[in-house]
Amino acid sequence: MRDGVTLHGNATKDYIYVVEDYPVEGANNLASKAFSRPGGIHNLERALCRLGMPQCEVVLNPAIAINKIVILINTANSTRTSIVDWKGSNKLFNVGMYAGNTHWHHFAYIDALEPLPRSLHELKDAGCILSADLAGVRAPNTPLELFDYVFVSEEDNYNVDGLKAIVHRPDRVYTTWNNASYTVPQNPHIKFTLGAGDILAAVAIKHLIELDGELPLDELCSITEDLLLEEQCLI
């Protein structure tokens, strides 16, 4: 059996500005810290590598733009604001050339990509498992029914009827195919949830591969939390 995971989607560069608290009116210095790092599919790549996946391949296509995302994080109340410039395009993307590389193919931010049904059928015909997550930017052009698993943020209000969906929000994670649910204990050390959905998807994919479709939600959330705390230590 082929090992590893192939990641498809837009590469982004996150510009992150950390705000201790919103300043008084008239102040001109907003951020106490500013930095940038790769985002999008690279969030999943980092998490999968830290989880020890045997092979992690990122597919970058010249037809896909590298987008820029500006993120403001207010550490006083753990809120964030994003300014996103979505310019991704995959018109020239031939996913069939990657069909034989790995068994599992994950499509990041599928609603930010152009339609992919023909390419997905090629992967299905090759016996691949397909998963996707959504950015919450618009209704997806690609039918979600083509995916074996879909990762969805509850706040985006996507219709997941009939889908094998892993639905998440900051305090809860649940799956639609077996009605499993887990309440996430509040952790005061987690100041924000930037990248949490990507990390959760990476952990879930690894579990689903290694446990033959089983997904213990308590372990999923615990490992996701540990990786998220490691990410925040870098900020």
Buried (B, 14 or more C-beta within 10 A) or exposed (E): EBEBBBBBBBBBBBBBBBBEEEEEEEEEEBBEEEEBBBBBBBBBBBBBEBBEBEEBBBBEBEEBBEBBBBBBBBBEEEEBEEEBEBEBBBEEBEBBEBBEBBBBBBBBBBBBBEBBEEBBEBBBEBEBBBBBBBBBEEEBEBEBEBBBBBBBBBEEEBEBEEBBBBBBBBEBBBBBEEEBEBEBEEEEEBBBBBBBBBBBBBBBBBBBBEEEEEBEBEEBBBBBBEBBEEBBEEB
